[in-house]
Amino acid sequence: MYEHRIICSGFGGQGILSMGEVLAYAGMSEGRFVSWLPSYGPEMRGGTANCQVIISEERIASPIIVEGTSVIAMNLPSLRKFEKSLDKKGELLINSSLVKEKTTDKTAKALYVPATEIARDLGNEKVANMVMMGALIQRTKCLQPNSVKKSLKQVFENLSEELFDLDVEAIKRGRDYVSGL
């Protein structure tokens, strides 16, 4: 059975919930069952935020993920909170630009992606989430890149062409980074 259980986590303001929403819309566009469960502190910006996304070929019994097939950690508190939530065959994607420590989970398949640096090279650190999403889809093959691209327009209805192109390029850079490993 095809099922991806993805935990996206970071600070409020890093686009964590938006990343999950794009993944969920892309899954729907591919005809999959999806769930998207956001969670964030009352502070929003600067507080912790995470979401759980399930993309499956079968109906989803619960949106709560006990063991993820993938965990994205955009900062150290998120890494520490969710690194043990990864199943034994899962992928742990860590934003190495902000997380200078290694995972304490010795069994995790960890991938360190300098997402913020890549986004900075593109001229906007706010697309670090898109870099990580590109790394995720390239590494796990959970979604087709074109589905993700189409879902950007659905989630961000009023996105200018310039920002859309920047997001698409950030996703491509994340995919390219992982392809080179």
Backbone hydrogen bonds, N-H to C=O, Kabsch-Sander energy under -0.5 kcal/mol:
donor,donor_aa,acceptor,acceptor_aa,energy
3,E,1,M,-0.7
4,H,55,I,-2.9
6,I,4,H,-0.6
6,I,53,V,-3.3
7,I,70,S,-2.4
8,C,6,I,-0.6
8,C,51,C,-2.7
9,S,72,I,-1.8
10,G,49,A,-2.4
12,G,47,G,-4.3
14,Q,11,F,-1.8
19,M,15,G,-2.2
20,G,16,I,-2.0
21,E,17,L,-2.2
22,V,18,S,-2.6
23,L,19,M,-2.2
24,A,20,G,-2.4
25,Y,21,E,-2.6
26,A,22,V,-2.4
27,G,23,L,-2.3
28,M,24,A,-2.3
29,S,25,Y,-2.4
30,E,26,A,-1.1
30,E,27,G,-0.5
31,G,28,M,-2.1
32,R,27,G,-2.4
33,F,56,S,-2.8
35,S,54,I,-1.7
37,L,52,Q,-2.6
39,S,50,N,-2.5
41,G,48,T,-2.3
44,M,41,G,-1.1
45,R,43,E,-1.2
46,G,12,G,-2.4
47,G,44,M,-0.9
49,A,10,G,-2.9
50,N,39,S,-3.2
51,C,8,C,-2.3
52,Q,37,L,-2.0
53,V,6,I,-3.1
54,I,35,S,-2.0
55,I,4,H,-2.5
56,S,33,F,-2.9
57,E,2,Y,-2.2
61,A,59,R,-0.6
66,V,64,I,-0.6
68,G,85,S,-3.8
69,T,5,R,-2.0
70,S,5,R,-2.0
71,V,91,E,-2.3
72,I,7,I,-3.3
73,A,71,V,-0.6
73,A,93,L,-2.9
74,M,9,S,-2.5
74,M,72,I,-0.6
79,L,75,N,-2.0
80,R,76,L,-2.6
81,K,77,P,-1.9
82,F,78,S,-2.4
83,E,79,L,-2.3
85,S,82,F,-2.1
86,L,83,E,-0.7
87,D,68,G,-2.9
90,G,87,D,-2.1
91,E,69,T,-2.3
92,L,109,K,-2.7
93,L,71,V,-3.1
93,L,91,E,-0.6
94,I,92,L,-0.6
94,I,111,L,-2.9
95,N,73,A,-2.5
96,S,94,I,-1.4
96,S,113,V,-1.3
97,S,113,V,-0.6
98,L,95,N,-1.3
99,V,95,N,-2.2
100,K,98,L,-0.8
106,K,104,T,-1.0
108,A,105,D,-1.0
109,K,90,G,-0.9
110,A,108,A,-1.2
111,L,92,L,-3.2
113,V,94,I,-3.1
113,V,111,L,-0.7
115,A,113,V,-2.5
118,I,114,P,-2.5
119,A,115,A,-2.5
120,R,116,T,-2.6
121,D,117,E,-2.3
122,L,118,I,-1.1
123,G,120,R,-1.4
124,N,119,A,-2.1
127,V,124,N,-1.7
128,A,125,E,-1.7
129,N,126,K,-0.5
131,V,127,V,-1.8
132,M,128,A,-2.2
133,M,129,N,-2.1
134,G,130,M,-2.4
135,A,131,V,-2.1
136,L,132,M,-2.5
137,I,133,M,-2.6
138,Q,134,G,-1.9
139,R,135,A,-2.4
140,T,136,L,-2.8
141,K,137,I,-1.3
147,S,144,Q,-0.7
148,V,144,Q,-1.7
149,K,145,P,-2.4
150,K,146,N,-2.4
151,S,147,S,-2.1
152,L,148,V,-1.4
153,K,149,K,-0.8
153,K,150,K,-0.6
154,Q,150,K,-1.0
155,V,151,S,-2.6
156,F,152,L,-2.7
157,E,155,V,-0.7
159,L,156,F,-1.8
164,F,160,S,-2.6
165,D,161,E,-2.6
166,L,162,E,-1.9
167,D,163,L,-2.6
168,V,164,F,-2.6
169,E,165,D,-2.4
170,A,166,L,-2.4
171,I,167,D,-2.4
172,K,168,V,-2.2
173,R,169,E,-2.6
174,G,170,A,-2.1
175,R,171,I,-2.3
176,D,172,K,-3.0
177,Y,173,R,-2.5
178,V,174,G,-1.9
179,S,175,R,-2.3
180,G,176,D,-1.6
181,L,178,V,-1.6
